[in-house]
Structures are given as structure tokens and as C-alpha cells.
């Protein structure tokens, strides 16, 4: 009985907290409170954001902050404040640095009800922004008449052009390129729309295909009821355990992403003469990557593969250790993967979310290990002769290529969605002339990025979160053109007809080059 009463008390407290939060983000904030949040954001950026003035001078950024603060003369709701604060912070031009808007929270009961309703009307489609237009690239709805390559003109009668003008100001790329902003818009606009308008149980799409303009209404699709098994296959506990263990191994090996229901890493031989292999890497995160790369490069050597296509399109990045490990199988000579990592100060890494996440046991272990963690990071950061502070890690040491390193021709597919870690490895492959690049300019900068440890700073009056980048990560190879991405050796242009025909333009170009170079 006591347990039931305790659980009920916890549930009521949780509901109360959710209601208070939702009420707060729907209430006007007074000017003095808005200014306090701006002050806190600026103070944390100055103290913790690595190389804050990479793309904007300190005086210019302070002028923007002061000018914005002076406009805050009347109350406004958190979302309106967010839409004004985000472009100011984005003037720093660091794609990892972000202003996270407050969003309505759901209680456990509401979440359960929402999940039972199934997939929302935005999640049933996938989109791509191309040449100032929004196209549907995947249709997972029950309406099979919506063709791939269909153009979206409006959403709930609001034009897509207006949505782009409104939402593309709320995030930024690294430096000055636009490819990241355009490539990401297709994935992000629905999130921004939901933040502004709330969860949608139905969406009216105004669409265009060929010469026809029409409307489609998609509603939240209830999950299909599970069919009753007509024949029950009995499986022993031992077999079941073995089956789960194998599934777990596979998920770790290929890096299974439960959100997208895809594997981060895949490897296959694609030509009939067995001379070309493709390594598709959707992200440098999730799973135990060492075994995958080790096995793949042993296979390349054993099968005497001459050409390797590495697909980094729409790869948002991930672990520095993983790209360093992959590069050791691609380099033909000894190398240093990265320069020393610049940080804002001697103790700025203490700001990292060391205790974030985990269960009670993990938090307890983290507490025990905290003195060692903070001591280690304190002594790993040293002041350079230039007066700046640097963190030295394993990627900054000189290394030799692996014994099974690939010695054939490497082709890398890139686009505006190639970002962060995928650009660090691309910079080194491009600078060392180790690979041929095909596609469009990357969304991440050639000369590095500010990321690494990325804690959240809560602005308590508006409930906005500011995500900081504590480490400036710079590849060994650089370019004189600051603030731009890795440019392809062979630029490709995707058209509306390519989308309709489901053509993979970059892959076709890579295979064409391989055929020409035989």
C-alpha cells in the first residue's frame, strides 16, 4: 500500500511540474527578466565557447548583444523571445552552437495516449529542400498516390517560402556557406513548425506534381493491430538468449539507430567484376565501430578491391575517435590527424555535462570518478605560448597507417548534410590528396569546428537552452578560404526529374569515373 501511495505521489508531483512548466512558457516575460537571460547567455558564451571570435569580432558580437538588449522594452512570450535571440547567437556562425526553444511537455499519460495514436502527419513523409523548393523524397503514409518528387507548396495554407524565411534564421552552418542550412531545412522545418504551432494530428499539404496542383490531408496514423499468431513456434530460453545476443552484437557492429530504424554503417561490393566497394556511413556514432572497420578493410585487401566509395552524404558527424580510427585505414603515410584542441580557459571543460543522463548506479559511479575526471582534464589543458589554452588528446599524436590500410582509389560522396566529424576526416582526405570528392560543398567548414563537449545552459526566465561548444577541433590540413566547406572535385546538380526518377546522381558519377579510369 505504501508503495502505491508513493508512486501516486511521484506521479502527481510530475504532473504538477509539467503543468507549471507549460504554464510558464505560455506566459509573458517582463523586460528585466528577458535582459537577465540575454546577460546570462552572453556571459556563458564569453566564458566557455571556444574561439568565440572565429567568424565575428568580439566587439561586433558585443554590439549585437547590446543592441538586442536595448530593444527589449516590452513583455513577450518565450517563443517570440527565442525567435529574436537565436539570430543574434547565430551571428557567431558555429553550427553546433544552438539556441534551443522551450517546448510544451507532455505528462506520462499524454505521452502514452500520443504514442497509441501512431505516427504523426509530418513523420509519414521525408522532404528535401532543392533550389528554393521543398520536395517529398519518401512516402510512408497510407496514401500511395503521393509520388516521390512531389513539390510541397504550402502547409496548412502557409506557404513553404514563408516557412523557409522564418525558420532558416533559427539555425546556422559553420562559417559562411548555405549548403548546410538548405540541406537541413527538409529535416528541421517540421520540428520548428511543431514548436510554434504544437503537435499536429492532421496536416493539409498543398502539393504540385507535373502540371497538377492539389491538396492532401494526412492524419495521425494509428498503429496497426498485431495479428494473432496462428501457429506458435516454441523457442527455448537458451535459443532466445542466443538470438537476442546475436541481435545485440549486430546492432553494436553496424551501429543501429532506433530513431531512424537504420544502421549507421554498411559495407558492400557493388560492381559485377568485384573491383568496387561502397562504405555508407550515416553517422560516426552508436555502437562498437572498431570491429566493423577492421573486418571491412581486411575484406578489401583479401578481395583485392581497387576502388572504395565512402558515402558521407547527410552524415552529421559524431565521435572524433571513430574518424581517427577510420583514417588510419585510409592514409598511405604517417600522419597527425588534428591540431591541438583549443578551449576557452584552463577550467572550461569543467562545464561539460559530466553527470548528465544515466541511472542511479551510473550516477553513483560518476560521482566516485568525478575527482579523477576533473583532475585529469585540469592537467590535460595547458596554456600555449600564444596565450591560448589547449587540450591534447590521442588524435594529436603522430601515427602510422594500419597494416591492412587500403591502397586503392578512394571516392567520397558529400553534400550540405555532411557536417562536423564527417568534415574533419574529409578535410584530411582532401588536403592529403587521398580521395576524389563528388557532390556538393559540405555543410561543415574545411578548417574545423567548435564542438567536442557541448553542455546546455538553461536561461531560467524563458526556459530557453543554449548549447555551447567547448572545444575547437581543427584538422591537420586547412584551406586559405576561411568559413567554407570542402568543395567537390566533381560537383553534381540534382534536379526535380532526378528526384522523380529516384536517381542517385553522386553514386552514378563515382561509378562513371571508376569505369573511365580502368
C-alpha positions, 0 to 999 in steps of 0.5 A: 500500500505504501508503495502505491501511495508513493508512486501516486505521489511521484506521479502527481508531483510530475504532473504538477511540474509539467503543468507549471512548466507549460504554464510558464512558457505560455506566459509573458516575460517582463523586460528585466527578466528577458535582459537577465537571460540575454546577460546570462547567455552572453556571459556563458558564451564569453566564458566557455565557447571556444574561439568565440571570435572565429567568424565575428569580432568580439566587439561586433558580437558585443554590439549585437548583444547590446543592441538586442538588449536595448530593444527589449522594452516590452513583455513577450512570450518565450517563443517570440523571445527565442525567435529574436535571440537565436539570430543574434547567437547565430551571428557567431556562425558555429553550427553546433552552437544552438539556441534551443526553444522551450517546448510544451511537455507532455505528462506520462499519460499524454505521452502514452495516449500520443504514442497509441495514436501512431505516427504523426502527419509530418513523420509519414513523409521525408522532404528535401529542400532543392533550389528554393523548393521543398520536395517529398523524397519518401512516402510512408503514409497510407496514401500511395498516390503521393509520388516521390518528387512531389513539390510541397507548396504550402502547409496548412495554407502557409506557404513553404517560402514563408516557412523557409524565411522564418525558420532558416534564421533559427539555425546556422552552418559553420562559417559562411556557406548555405549548403548546410542550412538548405540541406537541413531545412527538409529535416528541421522545418517540421520540428520548428513548425511543431514548436510554434504551432504544437503537435499536429494530428492532421496536416493539409499539404498543398502539393504540385506534381507535373502540371497538377496542383492539389491538396492532401490531408494526412492524419495521425496514423494509428498503429496497426493491430498485431495479428494473432499468431496462428501457429506458435513456434516454441523457442527455448530460453537458451535459443532466445538468449542466443538470438537476442545476443546475436541481435545485440552484437549486430546492432553494436557492429553496424551501429543501429539507430532506433530513431531512424530504424537504420544502421549507421554503417554498411559495407558492400561490393557493388560492381559485377567484376568485384573491383568496387566497394561502397562504405555508407556511413550515416553517422560516426556514432552508436555502437562498437565501430572498431570491429566493423572497420577492421573486418571491412578493410581486411575484406578489401585487401583479401578481395583485392578491391581497387576502388572504395566509395565512402558515402558521407552524404547527410552524415552529421558527424559524431565521435572524433575517435571513430574518424581517427580510427577510420583514417588510419585505414585510409592514409598511405603515410604517417600522419597527425590527424588534428591540431591541438584542441583549443578551449576557452580557459584552463577550467572550461571543460569543467562545464561539460555535462559530466553527470548528465543522463544515466541511472542511479548506479551510473550516477553513483559511479560518476560521482566516485570518478568525478575527482579523477575526471576533473583532475585529469582534464585540469592537467590535460589543458595547458596554456600555449605560448600564444596565450591560448589554452589547449587540450591534447588528446590521442588524435594529436599524436603522430601515427602510422597507417594500419597494416591492412590500410587500403591502397586503392582509389578512394571516392567520397560522396558529400553534400550540405548534410555532411557536417562536423566529424564527417568534415574533419576526416574529409578535410584530411582526405582532401588536403592529403590528396587521398580521395576524389570528392563528388557532390556538393560543398559540405555543410561543415567548414574545411578548417574545423569546428567548435564542438567536442563537449557541448553542455546546455545552459538553461536561461531560467526566465524563458526556459530557453537552452543554449548549447555551447561548444567547448572545444575547437577541433581543427584538422591537420590540413586547412584551406586559405578560404576561411568559413567554407566547406570542402568543395567537390572535385566533381560537383553534381546538380540534382534536379526535380526529374532526378528526384522523380526518377529516384536517381542517385546522381553522386553514386552514378558519377563515382561509378562513371569515373571508376569505369573511365579510369580502368 
